[in-house]
Amino acid sequence: MSDSFVCCPFCGLLCDDLQVVQRDDRAQVASAGCARAISLFDAPAQGQALVAGKPVDLSTALRAAAEILQHARRPLVGGLACDVTGHRAALALAERLGGVVDHMNGAAQFRNWQVFQDGGWMTTTLSEVRNRADLIVLAGVDATRFPRFFERCLPPQSQQPSQFGDLQRRYIVVGDKPSPTAEHPVDVAFSIPMPNQRLGDFFLALRARLAGRRVNDPVIEGVDLAQIDALLEALRAARYGVLVWNAAELDFPNADLTIQAMVDLVITDYNMPEMDGRELTEYIRTQSWQAEVPILMVTSEQNMGRLAAVERAGVSAICDKPFEAGNIRRLISDALTR
Ligand code: SF4
């Protein structure tokens, strides 16, 4: 078996810990791959070329394709369900032909990018999630699309507890997949089922509740205020909360507003490991894509010099700990309506 690791191209997780061996002209996963990776690495190296629906050999198919492309004025290279090498080849072909490219999930992807371009968001890595996240909220995510997602969120057996101590991690599911199923099942603390198309209304209601504004009960059909409050309580209690969504599944009109409702607020403390609240605020305001996002700091820090530096760095509001609920609601409300 080879000691080198291979990056798996068969879902967005891009697991890079697979070991793959060659047997009888076939690639076989020797370790770490999920069932999808095992079956797709083992697929025959070449598919069957077709011209007008009829099987032909590869060179006949290439000649037919070249003939069609030579006479095309503005060819569209679409689909692109391929790895990085395939994308490079498709881009080079489109450039040579003066054509355009479009990924099959382009519409959903660009809704994501639109929000990112407008306001940005804070991202993390799977290593950070593995070592720090004590709350993972899955918004409309079908975990079976990413078979090893939960496995990769958890520290390996050999490293328990995680690098930063024993994490009591909680999973909450919101959306039309009431419970995630994957090759590595996890216990879900609770789920709030609803169609993914209603996630935007749900997160706007959550923000309104956070800001102390009036919210109708039930919030949307089948979801009541108690469920929103339970999620809010979990988010407030979390030291490192992570929201997970998948652009391909938020593929409906105005999904960009749903994503914006999910990502547009940062609540932080001053005293944190590795980076304090001033450094975080400075980073967000000057180096991140999310320079305009409201930042609310909830802190017991008393040093006036440090707090003044945080204000200079651009924090939206500072709230003392222990905080009074009405006060924090007012500050959030102000920050969200600015
Ligand atoms: S989860 Fe499975 S299919 Fe996805 S990248 Fe990892 S090994 Fe490949």
Residues whose N, C-alpha, C, O or C-beta is under 5 A from the ligand:
A	BS01	SF4	C8 F10 C11 L13 L14 C15 A32 G33 C34 R36 A37 F146 P147 R148
